[in-house]
């Protein structure tokens, strides 16, 4: 099934069930007022939501025509947003770009950072920043939403803790990264609000493409209307979501509704393009010594989506424009 | 006024108003079911909670005898937990301990990290870990709970965004820190669940001790019954909470209920002791070349509190024991 969050003006919006083709929706607030509330009581709410989804698919529930611009992120705010960097090719390329070495434990110890989770961007919301000089970049990612996950969970036990999948645009301010990482505490101001796809979907919606904690499908990234990346999210994900779940529960538990990201989807095969601008720039530098692709400018757009075999958008599209934020006063 | 969260078995508990002396409480669920709900609608709920607090103080509301072991953290889970490191003395000492240099921008650019906020420890909850070899340490801190804070907020505008103050025990697994920071993405497994004080208090409860975004009082840390630190939280806080708020809103906004920590309270004056074991060990190493103080062992206790001029505990005491966590299976 597919779920979404309607923007009714409240902080956490209202839970919707969405048809498989993404065109119709039904209010699910009788089952749970919000997606977080549904996840807090998933064993009870999931079968009821599934029944509503099936009724919508069968036409027994009429629903209404869905306008994705009325949606918030599926979780407009979450208790945790933990973003991995599981595509080794991305780590190697991006560190090369800033003259840094990949960590010695690259292949054995997952890289993750704790992201800000209090205020996410809606799938079609503008990306507001004060300064183009920050080096505004998109990062197209897959993510999972977990249930309660105990401390000490092993990768082999992780599958049952993955309740939903989404796409993310993990916006990164590239020119703020080097001075911030130099301080030793990881990202903060260089990682502004993240945007998520219109729909959060249960793993069964992906069919055989969801296996071994990886999504074996292409992720399309379009920048200003031109296809920029059509990367394969599956085989090059060195640590799958189950390994990431083992890593992030080594010393603490997770609450229901925690979001875990894959990191920028990236393939060594250059023909696939890239899921962020930084990778393209690094490749230019390696190939010619000259970087010709700029970061995003005010007015630029980015669209991120994943299609099924019939060409239908599984998660709906993240479709955003970078805008200049106005300083108060 | 003072607020707390009663453990009724639900994820977010029930909101209580607590008497100034911390001995009595009244249910506030008619005003807001949880502290997060109160903060989400603070302009409406604050005056009602204040009226209930005054009725409790005046004896017009009988309330009930409060047992702090029935309390969860004031926010049992939060949308963000952003921990600063605003006491320069702590940064210098702890980096010395692991042979690292303080960052070049030590005095001009605040250090913060994004902490896990999905599952906090109650003030009297055990601290469960699998392995003493992690180097289990306490860190006694002050923190603020914010309202909604816009992106681009200046330090001079920050005071009105501080709704509540609490104490924190930001447990740190010292032996996991160096390999984790080596990877370049900051802390994750080295920062397990944080505990918070029984009471969250409005800034007016601190009187003149709350000024310029700092708490000018001593913070007492007791390890296994012996006073370990009686550090002054005021003058050595290089960046106050208002400067921290400016820093963390440079590129994004904060939602109501965001928690911002001071970092380990630390004074250059050794006579004040320390608010974490790592500092004591570093001082031993500098003084004699030999580290004699171990980290915490299973069964060890730590107590953290702040007293007013009359010797009353302002926030109630964090009072925890380290216990061995059992691995499943």
Contacts between the chains, C-beta under 8 A, distances in Angstrom:
chain1	res1	chain2	res2	distance
A	11	B	40	6.0
A	11	B	255	7.2
A	40	B	11	6.0
A	77	B	79	4.9
A	77	B	255	5.4
A	78	B	79	7.2
A	79	B	77	4.9
A	79	B	78	7.2
A	79	B	79	6.4
A	79	B	117	5.9
A	79	B	118	3.9
A	80	B	116	5.9
A	80	B	117	6.2
A	80	B	118	4.2
A	82	B	116	7.9
A	82	B	188	7.7
A	85	B	185	7.4
A	100	B	184	7.0
A	103	B	182	6.5
A	103	B	183	4.3
A	103	B	184	6.3
A	104	B	182	7.6
A	105	B	179	7.4
A	105	B	183	6.7
A	109	B	179	7.8
A	109	B	183	7.0
A	111	B	183	5.8
A	111	B	184	7.8
A	111	B	185	5.3
A	112	B	185	6.8
A	112	B	188	5.5
A	113	B	114	7.4
A	113	B	185	4.5
A	113	B	186	5.9
A	113	B	188	7.1
A	114	B	113	7.4
A	114	B	114	4.1
A	114	B	115	6.6
A	114	B	116	6.2
A	114	B	186	7.5
A	114	B	187	7.8
A	114	B	188	6.3
A	115	B	114	6.6
A	116	B	80	5.9
A	116	B	82	7.9
A	116	B	114	6.1
A	116	B	252	6.1
A	117	B	79	5.9
A	117	B	80	6.2
A	117	B	117	7.3
A	118	B	79	3.9
A	118	B	80	4.2
A	118	B	254	5.6
A	118	B	255	3.7
A	118	B	257	7.8
A	118	B	258	5.4
A	119	B	252	6.5
A	119	B	253	5.2
A	119	B	254	6.8
A	119	B	255	5.0
A	128	B	151	7.3
A	129	B	251	6.9
A	130	B	151	7.9
A	130	B	152	6.5
A	130	B	251	7.8
A	134	B	251	7.3
A	150	B	328	6.8
A	151	B	128	7.3
A	151	B	130	7.9
A	151	B	325	6.4
A	152	B	130	6.5
A	152	B	325	7.0
A	152	B	327	5.2
A	152	B	328	6.5
A	154	B	329	8.0
A	157	B	329	7.9
A	173	B	251	6.2
A	176	B	251	7.3
A	179	B	105	7.4
A	179	B	109	7.8
A	181	B	184	5.7
A	181	B	185	8.0
A	182	B	103	6.5
A	182	B	104	7.6
A	183	B	103	4.3
A	183	B	105	6.7
A	183	B	109	7.0
A	183	B	111	5.8
A	184	B	100	7.0
A	184	B	103	6.3
A	184	B	111	7.8
A	184	B	181	5.7
A	184	B	186	7.6
A	185	B	85	7.4
A	185	B	111	5.4
A	185	B	112	6.8
A	185	B	113	4.5
A	185	B	181	8.0
A	185	B	186	4.9
A	185	B	187	7.2
A	186	B	113	5.9
A	186	B	114	7.5
A	186	B	184	7.6
A	186	B	185	4.9
A	186	B	186	2.0
A	186	B	187	6.9
A	187	B	114	7.8
A	187	B	185	7.2
A	187	B	186	6.9
A	188	B	82	7.7
A	188	B	112	5.5
A	188	B	113	7.1
A	188	B	114	6.4
A	188	B	248	6.9
A	189	B	247	7.3
A	189	B	248	7.7
A	189	B	250	4.7
A	189	B	251	4.8
A	190	B	251	7.6
A	191	B	251	8.0
A	192	B	251	4.2
A	192	B	252	4.5
A	193	B	252	4.8
A	193	B	253	7.5
A	247	B	189	7.2
A	248	B	188	6.9
A	248	B	189	7.7
A	250	B	189	4.7
A	251	B	129	6.9
A	251	B	130	7.8
A	251	B	134	7.3
A	251	B	173	6.2
A	251	B	176	7.3
A	251	B	189	4.8
A	251	B	190	7.6
A	251	B	191	8.0
A	251	B	192	4.2
A	252	B	116	6.1
A	252	B	119	6.5
A	252	B	192	4.5
A	252	B	193	4.9
A	253	B	119	5.2
A	253	B	193	7.5
A	254	B	118	5.6
A	254	B	119	6.8
A	255	B	11	7.2
A	255	B	77	5.4
A	255	B	118	3.7
A	255	B	119	5.0
A	257	B	118	7.8
A	258	B	118	5.4
A	325	B	151	6.4
A	325	B	152	7.0
A	327	B	152	5.2
A	328	B	150	6.8
A	328	B	152	6.4
A	329	B	154	7.9
A	329	B	157	7.9
